[in-house]
Amino acid sequence: MSEPYGREGLPLEQARLQVLAALNPLPGAETVPLAAALGRVSAEPVCATEAVPGFRASIMDGYAISEAAVPETGAMWPLVGRSAAGAPFTGALAAGEAIRILTGAPLPEGAQRVLPQELVAAEADAIRLVKPAGPNPWIRGAEEEAAAGAELLAAGVRLGPAELGRLASCGVAMLPVRPRPRIGLLISGDELVAAGTPRGPGQIWESNGTLLEALLQRLGAVVAERRVVGDQPDALRQALGALAEGCDVVVSTGGVSAGDTDWIRALVAELGEVSFWKLFLRPGRPFAWGHIGGTPFFGLPGNPVAAAITALQLLWPALQRLEGAAQPQPLPRLKVRLEAVLKRNPGRPELARARLVVDEAGELRARVEGSQASSRIGSLQGADLLLEIPAELGALAAGTALWAQLLRLPLF
């Protein structure tokens, strides 16, 4: 098979662009209640059917008065009623009158200002201003959250708690969302045995399936089927075909390099097409991208850390595109400085695992701990960052500034 990008492989950003350019969102949509919409992608815009909150409301516990101007200290008003959330004052407020009002309660007609209760002394059926009021009227507008017809949500938005909370506050109970891609996960290798069972000579406990499925679940993706198959061409061919037929995406790990038992890449070329293989990246060089029939195929490396990192760099943006996200979002990036010397040899760009720490001066520092071997899953434990180290750099001094990808997901 030819190597159109040379021995070193395809640069990561070129690979990402090539993958995304080949994909289109899956067709269709389903309507779900808000409680089931967290992490899904909106299928269409959602607009407010009416203004929210829909009435002027008090921001403070206090007293509503009819004067718009700032009143003078010592001014008095007779109390003529009370307004609470869910139990508004039903009359109109005449000039010179006041009502008791609680936070969130509607202001009656004629009310122009709320006096916070700590500025006021209540005297029988009247109130008196005992401290300066200041210019703030302490009133929330009738369209503070949304005007009638305002767009609350665009199509193609990943739904978080903030989006769902705002939709609920505007009376939206059901929401059209895009279908999630169903992932078929294939783990290959004669040496693999299930965790919890005895190992024979040269065997290892299978971990890539657990690592990748948990990672994909954390990202909101759905692994519809997971298979572990030995390095046997016929069994692998059957598994690839079945997963491609029953799923929207096929993801394999292992078997895409150039060893005697690395069958996956050749089988995908036989069943469909391998568009490129090999990345100019550490870890993650043995990576393949293509199609089996019309089903996208991602051949991840066999080493677990490399599999996880390439899944974040290439598979995750592709899943976002398939789910209809308007703009597939990469991991957020920030600039950090190395806490200590980092030994490395130049040659390939590297994504190194690191912890994010704050030094005594409040500066963000990246702490690299232990081996960065792509077979060592422990390098992912507690990792907050993927440090982006350019190919040409060798050993890095403490304090070296680097871009880093943030691995912690946002809450809102």
C-alpha positions in Angstrom: 0.0 0.0 0.0 1.4 3.4 -0.9 2.2 6.0 1.7 1.0 9.4 0.3 2.3 11.3 3.3 5.7 9.7 3.5 7.2 7.6 6.3 6.5 10.1 9.0 2.7 10.1 8.4 0.1 12.8 8.2 0.2 15.9 10.6 -2.6 15.8 13.1 -4.4 19.0 12.0 -4.4 17.8 8.3 -5.7 14.4 9.4 -8.5 16.1 11.4 -9.5 18.3 8.5 -9.5 15.3 6.1 -11.7 13.2 8.4 -14.2 16.0 9.0 -14.5 16.9 5.4 -15.6 13.4 4.5 -18.4 13.2 7.1 -22.0 14.5 7.1 -24.5 14.5 10.0 -26.6 11.4 10.4 -30.2 11.9 9.2 -33.3 12.2 11.4 -34.2 13.5 14.9 -36.1 12.5 17.9 -38.0 14.5 20.5 -37.1 13.9 24.1 -38.0 15.4 27.5 -35.4 17.9 28.9 -34.4 15.3 31.5 -33.1 13.0 28.7 -31.5 15.7 26.6 -28.3 16.4 28.6 -25.3 16.0 26.3 -27.4 15.6 23.2 -27.2 18.0 20.2 -30.2 20.2 19.3 -31.8 19.4 16.0 -33.5 22.7 15.4 -33.7 26.2 16.8 -36.0 26.8 19.8 -37.7 30.2 20.3 -39.6 31.6 23.4 -43.4 31.4 23.0 -43.8 34.3 25.4 -41.8 36.8 27.4 -39.9 35.5 30.4 -40.5 36.3 33.2 -43.4 38.1 31.6 -43.8 40.7 34.3 -41.7 43.2 36.2 -40.5 41.7 39.4 -38.7 42.8 42.5 -35.1 41.9 42.9 -35.1 42.5 46.6 -37.3 42.0 49.7 -38.6 45.5 50.4 -41.3 48.0 49.5 -42.6 49.1 46.1 -43.4 52.8 45.7 -44.8 54.8 42.9 -42.0 57.4 42.6 -39.6 56.9 39.8 -37.2 59.6 41.2 -34.8 58.8 44.0 -36.7 59.7 47.2 -35.3 61.8 50.0 -34.3 60.3 53.4 -37.2 60.7 55.8 -40.0 60.4 53.2 -43.0 58.3 54.3 -45.7 56.2 52.5 -48.8 54.5 53.7 -48.9 50.7 53.2 -51.8 49.5 51.1 -51.0 45.8 50.4 -48.5 43.1 49.8 -47.1 41.2 46.8 -45.3 37.8 47.0 -44.2 35.3 44.5 -47.3 33.5 43.3 -49.6 35.8 45.2 -49.3 39.3 43.6 -51.0 42.5 44.7 -54.0 42.8 42.4 -54.7 46.5 42.5 -52.8 49.5 41.1 -50.4 51.6 43.2 -51.5 55.2 43.4 -49.1 58.1 43.9 -47.7 58.3 47.4 -48.6 54.7 48.3 -46.4 51.7 49.0 -46.8 47.9 49.3 -44.7 45.3 51.0 -43.0 43.2 48.2 -40.8 40.1 48.3 -38.0 38.9 46.0 -39.4 37.7 42.7 -42.9 39.1 43.3 -44.7 41.0 40.5 -44.8 44.8 40.7 -48.3 46.2 40.4 -49.3 48.8 37.9 -48.0 52.2 39.0 -45.0 50.9 40.9 -41.7 52.5 39.7 -39.1 51.6 42.4 -38.4 49.1 45.2 -36.8 50.3 48.4 -34.8 47.4 50.0 -36.1 46.6 53.5 -32.8 47.5 55.2 -33.2 51.1 54.2 -36.7 51.4 55.6 -38.4 51.5 59.0 -41.9 50.1 59.3 -44.2 52.2 61.5 -47.7 50.7 62.0 -49.4 51.0 58.6 -46.7 53.2 57.0 -43.0 53.1 56.1 -40.3 55.7 56.4 -37.0 55.9 54.5 -34.2 56.0 57.0 -31.1 55.6 54.8 -30.3 57.0 51.3 -31.9 55.0 48.6 -29.4 55.3 45.7 -30.2 55.2 42.0 -30.9 51.5 41.6 -34.7 50.8 41.3 -34.2 47.0 42.1 -36.6 45.9 39.4 -36.2 43.0 36.9 -37.6 43.7 33.5 -40.5 41.6 32.0 -38.1 40.4 29.2 -35.0 39.9 31.3 -34.6 36.2 30.3 -36.2 36.4 26.9 -38.6 38.3 24.7 -41.5 36.6 23.0 -40.1 35.0 19.8 -36.4 35.3 20.9 -34.2 32.4 19.9 -33.3 30.5 23.1 -31.2 27.8 21.3 -29.7 27.4 17.9 -29.6 24.1 16.0 -26.4 22.0 16.5 -25.7 23.0 20.1 -24.4 20.5 22.6 -26.9 20.7 25.5 -25.5 21.3 29.0 -27.1 22.2 32.3 -27.3 25.9 31.4 -29.1 25.3 28.1 -31.6 22.9 29.7 -32.2 25.2 32.7 -32.9 28.2 30.5 -35.3 26.2 28.3 -37.2 25.0 31.4 -37.4 28.6 32.7 -39.0 29.5 29.4 -41.6 26.7 29.5 -40.0 24.3 27.1 -40.6 20.7 28.1 -39.7 18.6 25.0 -36.8 19.1 22.6 -35.9 17.7 19.2 -32.3 16.3 19.3 -30.0 14.7 16.7 -29.4 10.9 16.8 -26.2 9.8 18.5 -23.9 7.7 16.3 -23.8 4.0 17.3 -20.2 2.9 17.7 -19.0 -0.6 17.0 -15.8 -1.2 18.9 -13.4 -4.0 17.9 -10.4 -5.0 20.0 -8.0 -7.3 18.3 -5.2 -9.4 19.6 -4.3 -13.1 20.2 -2.6 -12.1 23.5 -5.7 -10.7 25.1 -7.6 -12.3 28.0 -10.5 -10.8 30.0 -9.6 -9.1 33.3 -10.3 -11.4 36.3 -9.2 -14.6 34.4 -5.8 -16.3 34.7 -3.1 -15.3 32.1 -1.1 -17.8 30.1 2.4 -17.2 28.9 2.8 -13.9 27.1 -0.9 -12.9 27.6 -2.1 -9.6 28.9 -5.4 -8.5 30.4 -7.5 -6.7 27.9 -8.0 -3.1 28.9 -8.4 -1.0 25.7 -12.1 -1.9 25.4 -12.8 -0.7 29.0 -10.7 2.4 28.6 -12.2 3.5 25.3 -15.8 2.6 26.1 -15.5 4.5 29.4 -13.9 7.5 27.6 -16.6 7.6 24.9 -19.3 7.3 27.6 -17.8 10.3 29.4 -18.0 12.2 26.1 -21.6 11.3 25.7 -21.1 8.8 22.9 -22.8 5.4 22.6 -20.9 2.1 22.2 -23.6 -0.1 20.7 -21.4 -3.3 20.4 -18.0 -4.3 21.6 -16.1 -7.3 20.4 -12.8 -8.8 21.2 -11.3 -10.9 18.4 -8.0 -12.7 18.0 -5.6 -12.0 15.1 -7.3 -14.3 12.7 -8.2 -12.8 9.2 -11.5 -14.6 8.7 -12.8 -13.8 12.2 -11.7 -10.2 11.9 -13.2 -9.8 8.4 -16.6 -11.1 9.7 -16.5 -8.8 12.7 -15.6 -5.7 10.7 -18.4 -6.4 8.2 -21.0 -7.1 10.9 -20.1 -4.0 12.9 -20.2 -1.8 9.7 -23.6 -3.1 8.9 -25.1 -2.7 12.4 -23.4 0.6 13.5 -22.8 4.1 12.3 -19.1 4.1 13.0 -16.6 1.3 13.4 -13.6 1.8 15.7 -10.9 -0.7 16.1 -7.8 -0.8 18.3 -4.7 -2.7 17.3 -3.8 -4.4 14.1 -3.2 -1.3 11.9 0.6 -1.3 11.9 2.8 -3.3 9.7 3.5 -6.5 11.7 2.9 -10.0 10.5 -0.4 -10.3 12.4 -1.6 -6.7 11.8 -4.6 -7.6 9.6 -7.0 -4.7 10.2 -5.7 -2.2 7.7 -5.5 -4.7 4.9 -9.0 -6.1 5.7 -10.5 -2.6 5.7 -8.9 -1.9 2.3 -10.4 -5.1 1.1 -13.9 -4.3 2.4 -13.8 -0.6 1.7 -11.1 2.0 1.6 -8.2 3.2 3.8 -7.9 6.9 3.1 -4.7 7.4 5.1 -2.7 5.7 7.8 0.1 6.8 10.1 0.1 10.1 12.0 3.0 12.4 12.5 2.4 12.2 16.2 3.6 10.7 19.5 1.9 8.7 20.8 -0.4 7.6 18.0 1.5 7.0 14.8 -0.2 3.7 13.8 -3.7 5.2 13.0 -5.9 4.4 10.0 -8.9 6.2 8.6 -11.3 5.1 5.9 -14.7 3.5 5.2 -16.2 0.0 5.2 -18.9 0.3 2.7 -20.5 3.6 3.7 -19.6 3.3 7.3 -16.7 5.4 8.7 -13.8 3.5 10.1 -11.2 4.6 12.7 -8.3 2.3 13.3 -6.7 3.3 16.6 -3.3 2.2 17.8 -3.0 -0.9 20.0 -1.2 0.8 22.8 -3.9 2.1 25.2 -2.6 5.6 25.8 -2.1 6.1 22.1 -5.6 4.8 21.4 -7.2 7.1 24.0 -5.3 10.2 22.7 -6.0 9.6 19.0 -9.7 9.0 19.9 -9.8 12.4 21.5 -8.0 14.1 18.6 -9.8 12.5 15.7 -12.7 10.2 16.7 -14.3 12.7 19.1 -14.5 15.6 16.5 -15.9 13.1 13.9 -18.6 11.9 16.3 -19.6 15.5 16.9 -19.9 16.1 13.1 -22.0 12.9 12.7 -24.2 14.1 15.6 -24.8 17.4 13.8 -22.9 19.7 16.0 -22.6 23.1 14.2 -18.9 23.4 15.0 -17.1 20.3 16.3 -15.3 21.5 19.4 -11.7 20.5 20.1 -10.5 20.3 23.6 -10.0 23.8 25.1 -6.4 25.0 25.1 -4.4 27.2 27.5 -0.8 28.3 27.9 1.2 26.8 30.8 4.8 26.6 32.0 6.7 23.4 32.8 7.2 22.9 36.5 10.4 20.9 36.0 12.8 19.8 33.2 11.3 17.5 30.7 13.7 15.2 28.9 12.8 14.2 25.3 14.3 13.7 21.9 13.2 15.8 18.9 11.6 14.0 16.0 7.7 14.0 16.3 5.2 16.3 17.8 4.1 15.0 21.2 1.0 15.1 23.4 2.4 14.6 26.8 0.2 13.9 29.8 0.5 16.3 32.7 -1.2 17.6 35.9 -2.2 21.2 36.2 -0.9 22.8 39.3 -0.7 26.4 40.7 2.5 27.7 42.1 2.9 30.1 45.0 2.7 33.1 42.7 -0.6 31.9 41.3 1.0 30.8 37.9 -0.3 27.8 36.1 2.3 25.0 35.9 2.4 21.6 34.1 3.7 18.7 36.2 4.8 15.7 34.2 5.1 12.5 36.4 6.5 9.1 35.5 7.0 7.4 32.2 5.2 8.8 29.1 5.2 5.4 27.4 2.1 4.9 25.3 1.5 1.5 26.9 1.3 2.9 30.4 -2.3 3.7 31.3 -1.1 5.2 34.6 0.1 8.2 32.7 -3.5 9.1 32.1 -4.5 8.9 35.8 -5.0 12.3 37.2 -4.0 13.9 33.9 -5.4 17.4 33.4 -3.5 18.3 30.3 -2.1 17.1 27.0 1.0 19.2 26.5 1.6 20.1 22.8 5.3 19.7 22.3 6.5 20.7 18.8 8.5 18.1 16.8 11.8 20.1 16.7 12.1 20.6 20.5 14.5 18.4 22.5 14.9 18.6 26.3 12.8 21.4 27.8 13.8 23.6 30.7 11.7 24.3 33.7 9.5 27.3 33.0 9.2 26.6 29.2 5.8 27.9 28.0 3.7 25.4 26.0 0.2 25.2 24.7 -1.8 22.5 26.4 -5.2 20.8 25.8 -7.4 20.8 28.9 -8.8 17.4 29.6 -11.4 18.4 32.2 -14.9 18.8 30.8 -16.9 22.1 31.5 -19.7 21.9 34.0 -22.1 24.3 32.2 
